[in-house]
Amino acid sequence: MIDFVKYDLLGINPNTLEQNSLLDFHYKVNSKTGELGKYKNAYFRGLEFRVYESTTAHPEQRITVEGSLHKYWNKGAHNFNDFGIVEVKEVLTDLKNKFFIEPKYCVLRQLEIGVNIKPPSKTKTILKHCLIHKTDRFKWIDTKDEGNYIQAKHQRHILKIYDKKTHYKNKGFKIQDEVLRIELKYLKMHELKQKGIKTLDDLINFGLINFKPELLKQWQNVIFYDFKALKGTKYEHQYSNPNYWENLNYESLKYHRNNLNRLIETNPENIKFKIAELVKEKADFLNTETTEINPLSIRLKTVVSTSIKSDPNRQFCKVTGLNISMQKKDSFLLSHTGLKYYYKTDKKVFNEVKRKQLSRLWKNADHKTQIIEIAHNIRNSYNNQKLKQERLYNPSQKTLFEIN
């Protein structure tokens, strides 16, 4: 259920991150003055690590981390599949193993909680019929990274509703079913602190399942125009107009919203109710945590992932570790297609690959040439690793388990 997070990272020396081989820190430089920025940053699987220079207000260097934990689980590529408590804990464990990040030292600044569901109707139609949230009109937002979605912004939080299928299908991913995402973004920590949540550790201990009532409450506050329920009634045109709702005073808005909900309830299909039920089911599913005994693993107990192991959208490059599900089915290395995808959709990831895989010889080459050379270097890296492995373990030599 967790997606985007932003937190201050305490309890760790900036040098520990800067010396980590997985992170390549750079300052932003003003091209006119040559002046360095206030922080240096690095990216890994869609997460941005920032180390701020000390100031009078902050004598010690400050570290922040921000990005999507859901995308991190998918190697930085997408967030349209299921991402439950099992995967959340695996991501947090991975961050601890790779960067010594302890959840109890991650002080939250922003948080997104949401679920992906298979809606009972076309997602685009549902979005068009979401008119008002509380007293504010939904606005259409278009971004390169997140695609088209509607949102209602309030003082402390934002409600976002997405069409994930269209967005990621246009990027080349293999998606059969409609994917509707309902997401609540906390802009300020007041509401979370009231729940006793200050850190990532507090969040896990609080329990993600306890955000289910809040998501349902926010969805219930959506003024949803169900044309099938209203067709032929005297409210058919009146209730379909966002301007009508915006011009009502609070008492009138409350009355007509309740009247609309009563009319919707008479429709056997009742799309708004069905969506609420799907949110409940998905929240319960994502927060189911089971264990199984795995005698072949050093870890005696291992979690059962909520993600399908054969998910075609979890296909990774053997050199960079990045998700390459937008490439051909038999791909196993990041190629021109994948590089072009990341260049268009996530420049942060592309630039990170470029820094690590592009030779200085091609630093000033045109973009097309750079992509060719990056892909070439990735293939060389894979072949070199393969040759090294064969030298260490001769394929023709019998192994211990092959000896009778």
C-alpha positions in Angstrom: 0.0 0.0 0.0 3.0 2.3 0.4 4.2 4.1 -2.6 6.1 7.4 -2.5 8.0 8.3 0.7 10.2 11.2 1.7 12.2 11.1 4.9 15.1 12.6 6.8 17.7 10.0 7.3 19.3 10.1 10.8 21.8 7.9 12.5 24.1 7.5 9.5 27.3 9.3 8.5 27.0 11.0 5.0 30.5 9.5 4.2 28.9 6.0 4.6 26.6 6.7 1.7 29.1 8.6 -0.4 31.5 5.7 -0.2 28.9 3.1 -1.2 29.7 1.7 -4.6 26.0 1.6 -5.5 25.7 5.4 -5.3 27.3 7.9 -7.5 26.9 11.4 -6.0 27.1 14.6 -8.0 26.6 18.3 -7.4 24.4 20.4 -9.6 26.5 23.2 -11.1 25.2 26.5 -12.3 26.3 26.7 -16.0 26.6 30.5 -15.9 28.3 31.1 -12.6 29.9 27.7 -11.9 28.4 27.8 -8.4 27.7 24.4 -6.8 24.2 23.5 -5.6 23.3 23.2 -1.9 23.3 19.4 -2.1 24.8 16.5 -3.9 22.6 13.6 -5.0 22.6 10.1 -6.3 19.9 7.7 -7.5 19.3 4.0 -7.1 16.3 2.1 -8.4 14.2 5.3 -8.5 15.2 6.5 -5.0 17.0 9.8 -4.7 19.6 10.3 -2.0 20.5 13.9 -1.1 23.3 15.1 1.1 22.9 18.8 2.0 25.9 21.0 2.9 26.0 22.3 6.5 24.5 25.7 7.1 24.0 28.0 10.1 20.5 26.5 10.7 21.8 22.9 10.2 25.5 22.7 11.3 25.5 19.0 10.5 25.1 17.7 7.0 21.5 16.6 6.4 20.4 13.5 4.5 17.1 13.0 2.8 15.8 10.0 0.8 12.7 10.2 -1.5 11.0 8.1 -4.1 8.7 5.2 -4.6 9.3 2.0 -2.5 6.9 0.3 -4.9 9.0 1.2 -7.9 12.1 0.2 -6.0 10.6 -3.3 -5.7 10.2 -3.3 -9.5 13.8 -2.1 -10.0 12.7 1.5 -10.6 10.4 0.8 -13.6 6.7 0.9 -12.5 4.1 0.7 -9.7 1.0 -0.9 -11.3 1.3 -4.4 -9.8 0.6 -5.5 -6.2 2.9 -4.2 -3.5 1.9 -5.6 -0.1 3.3 -5.7 3.4 5.5 -8.6 2.5 7.2 -6.7 -0.3 7.4 -3.5 1.8 9.4 -5.4 4.4 11.7 -6.9 1.8 12.4 -3.5 0.4 13.2 -2.1 3.9 15.5 -5.1 4.5 17.2 -4.5 1.2 17.8 -0.8 2.0 19.3 -1.9 5.4 21.6 -4.4 3.7 22.7 -2.1 1.0 22.9 1.3 2.7 22.6 0.5 6.5 19.3 2.4 6.6 17.3 1.6 9.7 13.5 2.4 9.5 13.5 3.8 13.1 15.9 6.5 11.8 13.7 7.5 8.8 11.7 10.6 9.9 8.8 10.9 7.5 8.1 14.2 5.6 5.8 12.9 2.9 3.9 9.6 2.4 1.6 8.1 -0.2 -0.8 5.3 0.7 -3.0 3.6 -2.0 -4.2 0.5 -3.8 -4.4 -0.7 -7.4 -7.7 -2.5 -8.3 -9.4 -4.0 -11.3 -12.4 -1.6 -11.6 -15.9 -2.7 -12.5 -16.0 -0.4 -15.5 -13.5 1.4 -17.8 -11.1 3.4 -15.8 -11.3 6.4 -18.1 -15.1 6.5 -17.7 -14.8 6.3 -13.9 -12.3 9.2 -13.8 -14.6 11.4 -16.0 -17.4 10.8 -13.5 -15.4 11.8 -10.4 -16.5 15.4 -10.2 -15.8 16.8 -6.7 -13.9 15.6 -3.6 -15.3 17.1 -0.4 -15.8 20.7 -1.7 -13.0 20.8 -4.3 -13.2 20.0 -8.0 -10.9 17.3 -9.4 -8.3 18.6 -11.7 -6.6 16.7 -14.5 -2.8 16.4 -14.1 -0.4 15.3 -16.9 3.2 14.3 -16.0 5.8 12.2 -17.9 6.5 9.9 -15.0 3.0 9.3 -13.6 0.9 9.9 -16.7 -2.7 11.3 -16.6 -4.6 11.3 -13.4 -7.1 13.4 -11.4 -6.5 14.9 -8.1 -8.2 17.1 -5.4 -5.7 19.0 -3.4 -6.4 20.0 0.2 -4.3 21.7 2.9 -2.8 18.5 4.4 -3.3 15.9 1.8 -4.1 15.1 -1.8 -6.5 12.5 -3.2 -5.2 11.1 -6.5 -7.0 8.6 -8.9 -5.1 7.1 -11.8 -5.5 5.1 -15.0 -2.4 2.9 -14.6 -3.2 0.6 -17.5 -3.2 3.3 -20.2 -0.1 5.0 -18.8 2.1 2.0 -18.6 0.7 0.3 -21.7 1.8 3.3 -23.7 5.3 2.7 -22.2 5.4 -0.8 -23.6 4.4 -2.9 -20.6 2.2 -6.0 -21.0 -1.1 -5.2 -19.2 -4.3 -7.0 -19.9 -6.8 -5.7 -17.3 -7.9 -2.2 -16.4 -5.9 -0.8 -13.4 -7.4 1.9 -11.3 -5.3 3.4 -8.5 -6.7 5.3 -5.5 -4.1 7.1 -3.5 -3.9 9.4 -0.6 -0.8 11.6 -0.3 0.0 13.2 3.1 1.7 16.6 2.5 2.0 17.4 6.2 2.7 15.1 9.1 0.1 16.4 11.5 -2.5 13.6 10.7 0.2 10.9 10.9 1.6 12.2 14.2 -1.8 12.0 15.7 -1.7 8.3 14.9 1.8 8.1 16.6 3.6 7.8 13.3 6.9 9.8 13.0 9.2 7.2 11.4 9.0 4.4 8.9 9.3 2.0 11.8 6.3 3.6 13.5 4.4 3.2 10.2 5.0 -0.5 10.0 4.2 -1.0 13.6 1.0 1.0 13.3 -0.1 -1.4 10.5 -0.8 -0.4 6.9 -4.2 -2.2 7.2 -5.3 0.6 9.5 -5.2 3.0 6.6 -8.1 1.1 4.9 -10.8 3.1 6.7 -9.1 6.4 5.7 -8.9 5.4 2.0 -12.6 4.3 2.1 -13.6 7.6 3.8 -11.8 9.6 1.1 -13.5 7.6 -1.7 -16.9 8.1 0.0 -16.3 11.8 -0.1 -16.0 11.7 -3.9 -19.1 13.1 -5.7 -19.4 10.4 -8.3 -21.9 10.9 -11.2 -23.4 7.5 -12.1 -25.1 8.2 -15.4 -27.0 4.9 -15.4 -28.6 5.6 -12.0 -29.5 9.2 -12.9 -30.7 8.6 -16.5 -34.2 9.9 -16.9 -34.4 11.6 -13.5 -34.8 15.3 -13.0 -31.2 15.4 -11.6 -29.6 13.8 -14.7 -28.1 17.1 -16.1 -28.0 19.0 -12.8 -25.8 16.5 -11.0 -23.4 15.9 -13.9 -22.3 19.5 -13.9 -19.2 20.3 -11.6 -20.1 24.0 -11.7 -23.4 23.2 -10.0 -21.7 21.4 -7.1 -19.0 24.1 -6.7 -21.7 26.9 -6.4 -23.6 25.2 -3.6 -23.2 26.3 0.0 -22.1 23.6 2.5 -25.6 22.7 3.7 -27.0 22.4 0.2 -23.9 20.4 -0.9 -24.4 18.0 1.9 -28.1 17.5 1.1 -27.6 16.9 -2.6 -24.6 14.7 -2.1 -26.7 12.5 0.2 -29.5 12.5 -2.4 -27.1 11.5 -5.1 -25.8 8.6 -3.0 -29.4 7.4 -2.4 -30.1 7.5 -6.2 -26.8 5.6 -6.9 -27.7 3.0 -4.4 -30.9 2.2 -6.4 -28.8 1.1 -9.3 -28.0 -2.6 -9.2 -24.5 -2.0 -10.6 -23.7 0.8 -8.2 -20.1 1.4 -9.4 -19.1 3.6 -6.5 -20.1 0.9 -4.0 -18.3 -1.8 -6.0 -15.1 0.2 -6.1 -15.3 0.6 -2.3 -15.6 -3.2 -1.9 -12.7 -3.7 -4.2 -10.6 -1.3 -2.1 -11.5 -3.3 1.0 -10.6 -6.6 -0.6 -7.3 -5.4 -2.0 -6.2 -3.7 1.3 -6.9 -7.0 3.2 -5.0 -9.0 0.5 -2.0 -6.7 0.6 -1.7 -6.9 4.3 -1.9 -10.7 4.6 1.4 -12.0 5.7 2.1 -15.7 5.6 5.2 -17.8 6.1 6.4 -21.1 4.7 9.2 -23.4 5.7 12.1 -23.4 3.1 14.6 -26.1 4.0 16.9 -25.2 1.2 17.4 -21.7 2.4 19.7 -20.5 5.2 16.7 -18.4 6.4 14.5 -21.1 7.9 11.4 -19.0 7.3 10.7 -17.0 4.2 7.7 -14.9 3.3 5.3 -15.8 0.5 5.2 -12.9 -1.9 1.9 -11.4 -2.9 3.4 -10.8 -6.4 3.1 -13.6 -8.9 6.5 -15.1 -9.6 5.8 -15.4 -13.3 4.7 -11.8 -13.6 5.9 -10.8 -17.1 6.4 -7.2 -15.8 9.1 -8.3 -13.4 11.8 -9.0 -16.0 15.3 -7.7 -15.1 18.6 -6.9 -16.8 21.4 -9.2 -15.6 23.9 -6.4 -15.5 22.2 -3.2 -14.3 19.4 -5.0 -12.4 16.9 -2.6 -13.9 13.4 -3.7 -15.0 13.3 -4.4 -18.7 9.7 -5.6 -19.1 9.1 -3.0 -21.8 11.6 -5.0 -24.1 11.1 -8.3 -26.0 10.0 -11.3 -23.9 13.4 -13.1 -24.3 15.5 -10.0 -23.3 17.9 -10.4 -20.5 20.0 -7.2 -20.9 19.0 -3.5 -21.0 18.9 -2.6 -24.7 18.2 0.4 -26.9 14.5 0.0 -26.3 14.9 0.0 -22.5 17.3 2.9 -22.6 15.0 5.0 -24.7 12.2 4.1 -22.3 14.1 5.3 -19.2 15.3 8.4 -21.1 11.6 9.4 -21.8 10.1 8.4 -18.5 12.8 8.7 -15.8 15.8 10.8 -16.6 17.2 10.1 -13.2 17.5 6.3 -13.9 18.8 7.0 -17.4 21.5 9.4 -16.2 22.6 6.9 -13.5 23.1 4.2 -16.1 24.8 6.6 -18.4 27.3 7.6 -15.6 28.2 4.0 -14.9 28.1 2.5 -18.4 29.2 5.2 -20.9 32.9 5.6 -21.5 34.4 9.1 -21.3 35.4 8.7 -25.0 31.7 9.1 -25.9 30.9 11.8 -23.3 30.3 14.5 -26.0 28.7 12.3 -28.6 25.1 12.8 -29.8 22.3 11.1 -27.8 21.7 8.3 -30.4 25.4 7.3 -30.3 25.5 7.4 -26.5 22.5 4.9 -26.3 24.3 2.6 -28.8 27.5 2.7 -26.8 25.8 2.2 -23.4 24.0 -0.9 -24.7 27.3 -2.1 -26.2 29.1 -1.7 -22.8 26.3 -3.5 -21.0 26.7 -6.5 -23.4 30.4 -6.4 -22.9 30.0 -6.3 -19.1 27.8 -9.4 -19.3 30.1 -11.3 -21.5 33.1 -10.5 -19.3 31.2 -11.7 -16.2 30.3 -14.9 -18.0 33.9 -15.5 -19.1 35.2 -14.9 -15.6 32.6 -17.3 -14.2 33.6 -20.0 -16.7 37.2 -19.6 -15.8 36.4 -20.1 -12.1 33.9 -22.9 -12.7 34.8 -24.9 -15.8 31.5 -26.2 -17.3 33.1 -29.5 -18.3 34.4 -30.1 -14.8 32.1 -32.3 -12.6 30.7 -30.7 -9.5 30.3 -32.2 -6.1 26.7 -33.0 -6.7 27.3 -34.7 -10.0 29.9 -37.2 -8.5 28.3 -40.6 -7.9 
